[in-house]
């Protein structure tokens, strides 16, 4: 059965609970939610007992104005996850193939399998999506290609030239190119831009730089035939009232946006530079997280246990086929400094594999 191939989502490692617990596992905005939103969300004035208008026209209009898009081709969703799921439900049939990169977002594979379509996993090149591998995997059964830019967890992106090259190649086909741009607002690079063609659907979220992760609010832009179909099968009340109030404020709060962007760039560089000086293997990242690779001789579980014992939550990467790697989000200044200092201490630790033999058994364990 196809559904048996789906594995349950595993949350990040949890350190001991306490006042000084630092969560660096979910790529959240450490600056939190905009002050403008907190002032506006006076719960006493919101009639929670009433059903609400299922389309936030104000948010759709704001998105259209900011990104210069046709508002009739914008669909809102309960986070970007719902929109990706709806795309699969509307576009895929049993036996169809969907191309996904080997280090792509885990939910892609799950959503494809639910529709009884076939996920085709392609190899990345130096932790970056390889256009050539995508092209080589295309056949008559290919219906969709998922691309995350920048990618989670590696934090790299395809340039505007590469995306346009792939989009033009797909023009004669009916293959839909889905661009998951959850972390796009963090990218500061002139090569990062998207020219939206008829065979491209972009999906974005307000969970990351806008700090609305718990409200679950995302949006999609695609050709009218697709958005019309999505609106037909979408739940009429998937976006809650609080999200509808907060969304338009968040996306137009340029002061909070620029503050979050600048904060992230400063600490992203600081984390990478400090840990590289301490001889850690870290690639450049264009998002709000970095992936750290460790010496293969030392079990990653030992490293994870050490970090979580320091009250820092991280994300293990084995499920992304990045073995002996962890992902850490940019956190608050105190969390970032704590992480850097503890990793530097870890790098100076000498781990020894001890073998204890008796007549009955042989036991091995690592010791500092």
N, C-alpha and C positions, 0 to 999 in steps of 0.2 A: 504493500500500500504506500502511495506517495507520501502521505502525511507522516509515516513512520521515519522518513528521512529528515524530518525537521527536528532540530534539537531545541530544548527550552532555553529561553534567554537567561543567561547567568549574570547577576549583578556583580559589580566590582568588589574587590576584597575590602572588607570592613575592618578598620582598626578598632581598638578598644574605645568604647563610648565614653566621652568626657567633654569637659569644657574646651579643651585644647585639641579637639579632633579636626584635622584638616582634610577636606575632601578635594582631591585632585584627580578624580576618576571619570567625571561626566562632562567635561568641557563646558562647564557653566561659566557665566559672567561673574567674576568675583566682586564686581562693583554693585551687583544687585540690580534691582528695578529702579527705573526713573523716579525721582522725587515727584514729578508731575503726576505720574500714575498713582503713587501712594496717596497723594492729596485728593485725587479725583475719586478713588475707590472708597467712598463713604457708604459702607454696606447698608446702613439704615435707610438710604434713599433708593436702594435697588430692590425692586419687587421680585424677590426670588420665587414667589409662588406662581408667577405668571410665565407662560410660554412667551418666547421672544421672536422678533423678526429673524428669520433664519438666514438672512443675508445682510452683512454689515456694509451698506452702501458707502458709508463714509470711509471705511478702511480700503475698500476696493478703489474708490476715487483717489485716495492718497497714494496708493501703490501705483496706479496708472500715471499720476502726475509726476511722481518721483522718478520712475523708470521710463517715462515716455511710452507707455503701452496702451493698447486698446482695452478699456475696462470690461468690454463685453467678452473678452477672452481670458479673464482672470477668475479663478475659482478658489474659494477659501476652504480650509480643511482643519480637522482636529490634529494639528501638527502636520509636518510634511509626511509623516508615516502613513496617515490615512490617505493622502493623495497618491502616494506611491502604490498603495494597496489597491485603490480604486482604478488606477491606470492599468494595473495587471488584470483586474477583474473585467474591465471593459475591453481590453485590447488583445488578451491572450486566450487561446483555446488549447485543448489537450494536444500535446505533441509539438506545439510551437517551441522555438528555441529563443532564449534570452542570453545575451553575452554579458558577463560580469567579470570584473578583474579579480584576481586571486586575493587581493587585500581590500576588496570593496566592502561596503557596509553589509553586515551579516543579514540584515532584514531583507535585502534584495532576494537572496536565495529562498528564504522562507515564503515571501509573497509570490514568487514564481511557482514554487512547488504547490502552493495552495490551489492554484488554477490548473494544476496537472500539466503545466508546461515544463520545459527542460532547461535548467540553468547550465550554461556552457561557461566554465571557468577558464579564463585565459591567464597566461603567465605575464607578470609585470616585468619591467626592465629597470633594475636598480630602484625598486620600490615605487616606480612610476608607471602609469598605464601606458601600454605599448600600442600605438596606432596600428602598426604592422600586424601584430598578433590579432587585433580586432578584425582587420580586413581578411586575414587568412581564415578566420573562424566563421565568416558569413556564408550562408547557403540559402537555399530556397525556403527552409523552415525558419530562418531567423526573422523575428518580428519586432524585437526591441533590443536596445543596448543601454545599459546603465553606466553612467559615468559620474563619479563624484569629483567636483572641483572646488576647492582643493580636497584631496582625498582624506578620509578618515579610515585608518589611523596615521598614515605616513605624512600627511600635511603638504603634499606636492600637488601640482596642477598642470593640466594641458594648456598650452598657450592658445591665443585667439587664432593663430595660423593653423595649429593642429586641429582645433575644433572645426574651423571652416573647411579644412581639407577633408575631414571625415564627413561633414554635413553635405558637402557638394558631391562626394562619392555616393552617398546614400540617396540623393535626389531622385534618381530613376526608379528606386525601389519603394516599397511600402514600409520600410523599417523605421521605427520611431526611435530617435535619439533622446534619451531622458537625461537631463543634466541636473543632478542633485547639488544645489549650491548653498547648503546649510551654513558654510563657513566663508562665503564669498566676501562678506563685509570686512573681514580681517585682512584680506590680501592687499598688499601695497606693492604693486608691480605693474608697469605699463603694458606688459604682455598679457595681462589678464583682462579679458573683456569678451562679451558674447554678442554676436550678431544673430538675432533670432530668425531662423528660417521656418518654413512650413513643416519641416520634418523634425523640429526640435521642440521638446517640452521642457521648461525649466521649473524646478520646484525649490521653494525657499521656505525658511522658518523664522519665526520671531523668538525662538527659544534661546539662541546663542547671544549675539551681540546686543540684542534688545532686552535680554534678561527676563523673558516670559516663559521659561521652560515648564513651569508647573501649570500654566494655563493652556498649553497645547494649542498653538495657533500657527498655521502655515498657509502658504498660497502657491498656486500653480498658474503658469501662463502657457497656453498652447493654442493650436489652431481651433477655430470655432466648432468644427465637427466633433473634436475630442472633448472640449469643455462642455458642450451641450450634452454629450453622452454621460460624462462624469456627474453632471448636475442631476440627471435622471435617476442614477443609481445611488447617489449619496444620501446619507441620512439627513433629514431636514433640520435636525437640531444638534448637529455634531459640534457646533461652536457655541460654547456657553456664554451667558450674558456678561460675565466679568471679562472674558477675553474680548468680547465685542467692544467693551468700554475702553479697555487698556490698549488694544491694538492700534487704533488711529493715533493715540497719544504717543505711543512708543516710536512708531515709525516716522513721526514728524519731529521728534525731540532731537534736533541736531547737536545740541550741547552734550547730551548724554552719549550720543553716538560717537562723537569725536573724542570724548573723554575715554570711553571704553576702547576705542581703536588705538589711541595713543598709549594708554596704559598697557594694553596687550603687547604692542610692538616693543616697548621699553623692556618689559619683563621677559618676553620671549628671547630677545637678544641676550639679556643678562644671564638667563638660565643656560642658554646654549654655550655662550662664551665661557662661563665659569666651569661648566661640566666638561667642556672640551679641554680646558686647561688642566683639569684633573684626570685627563686621559680617558674620558668616556667617549663612546662612539655614538654621535648624534648627528643626524642629517638635518639640513635646513628645513624649516617648516614655515608655511604661509598661513597657518590657522592659529588656534589658541591652545595648542598642545604640541608636545614633542614626543618622539619615540626614542628610547635609550636601549642600546644593545649591550649585553654583558658577555663576559668571557664564558664560553661554552663549557669550560671545565667545572664551573660551579653551578649547581642546579638552580634554575630560576626560582623554584619554590623557596629556597633558602634566602634568596635576595628579597623576594616578596614578603616573607615573614619578618625579615629584619626591618623593612620599610614600614610595614603596617604596625609593628611593635613601637614605632616612633610616632604613632597617632597620625599617620599620613595615609589616606586612601589612594590607591593607584588602580590602573586597569591592566590586567594581564593580556598578552597579545597572542597566546598560543592558538586561540580559536581563529585568529586571523592568519594563521600559518606563519607568524613571525615569532619563531621560537627563541627563547632567551632574550626577549624584549619586553619592556613595559612602556605604557603610555602615561604621561603625566600632563594634566591641564595647567595652564597658567592660573595661579590662585592669588590670594591676597599677598601683599608684601611679606607678612610674617610667615605665611605658609611656604612661599617660594624660597625664602632665606633658610627656613628650617629644612626643607627638602635638599637644597644645595649642600648645606653643612653636613647633613646625615649621609648623603651620598659620598661626599668627600671622605668621611670617616669609614664608610663601607669599602671604598676603594683601597684604603690602607690596611684593611683587615686581611689576615692570612687564614684561609680556610684549608683545613686538612681533612682528608678522608680517612677515618679511623676504621680499622677492621678488628672486630672482637670475635675470636674463635673459641668455641668450647667443643666438647665431645658431641654435644647434641645439636648445635646450630652454629651458623656464622652470621654475625650481625655487622652491618656497615652503617656509619653515620658521619655527618660532617661536624667538624668542631672548629671554633675560632681559635 
